[in-house]
């Protein structure tokens, strides 16, 4: 993602942006609380800041992400393994 695109994305609420991309990837949201969102497959996404997210699986850190497309693609890939 280029610098201009990242600057434009900073205008959006990080939680709303995350929810939008999860919906696009058809990843079911189970629960929202504070800065965390539980989704199917025992995954949790923690919002750490603008364009900074942490993916957890069963409360264990998987990886940090600054690209929502890559984060959701990773979740989708894992869900398709099951």
C-alpha positions in Angstrom: 0.0 0.0 0.0 1.4 3.4 -1.0 1.9 6.3 1.4 -1.1 8.3 0.1 -3.4 5.3 0.6 -2.2 4.9 4.1 -2.8 8.6 4.9 -6.4 8.3 3.5 -7.1 5.2 5.6 -6.0 7.1 8.8 -9.2 9.2 8.4 -11.3 6.2 9.3 -12.1 4.7 12.6 -9.8 1.6 12.9 -12.5 -0.6 14.4 -15.1 0.4 11.7 -12.5 -0.2 9.0 -11.7 -3.7 10.5 -15.4 -4.6 10.6 -15.8 -3.6 7.0 -12.9 -5.7 5.8 -14.0 -8.7 7.9 -17.4 -8.5 6.3 -15.9 -8.3 2.9 -13.9 -11.5 3.6 -17.1 -13.1 5.0 -15.4 -13.7 8.4 -18.1 -14.0 11.0 -17.8 -11.5 13.9 -18.8 -13.2 17.2 -18.2 -10.4 19.7 -16.9 -6.9 20.0 -15.5 -5.6 23.3 -13.2 -2.6 23.8 -10.4 -2.7 21.3 -10.9 -6.4 20.5 -13.1 -8.3 18.1 -13.6 -12.1 18.4 -14.2 -13.8 15.1 -14.8 -17.4 14.0 -12.1 -20.0 14.3 -11.0 -18.9 17.8 -9.3 -15.8 16.4 -9.3 -12.4 18.1 -8.1 -9.2 16.4 -6.8 -6.5 18.8 -6.7 -2.9 17.6 -3.5 -1.4 18.7 -3.8 1.9 16.8 -4.4 3.4 13.4 -3.5 0.7 10.9 -1.9 -1.5 13.6 -3.6 -4.7 14.5 -2.6 -7.8 16.4 -4.0 -11.3 15.5 -4.4 -13.8 18.3 -5.5 -17.4 18.2 -6.8 -18.9 21.4 -5.3 -15.8 23.2 -1.8 -16.5 21.8 -0.3 -13.8 19.6 0.0 -15.0 16.0 1.4 -11.8 14.4 1.1 -8.0 14.2 -0.4 -6.6 11.0 -0.5 -3.1 9.4 -2.4 -4.3 6.4 -6.0 -5.4 6.9 -6.1 -7.3 3.6 -3.2 -9.5 4.7 -4.7 -10.0 8.2 -8.1 -11.1 6.8 -6.5 -13.2 4.1 -4.5 -15.0 6.8 -7.6 -15.7 8.8 -9.5 -16.9 5.7 -6.6 -19.2 4.8 -6.6 -20.7 8.3 -10.4 -21.1 8.3 -10.2 -23.0 5.0 -7.7 -25.5 6.5 -10.3 -26.7 9.0 
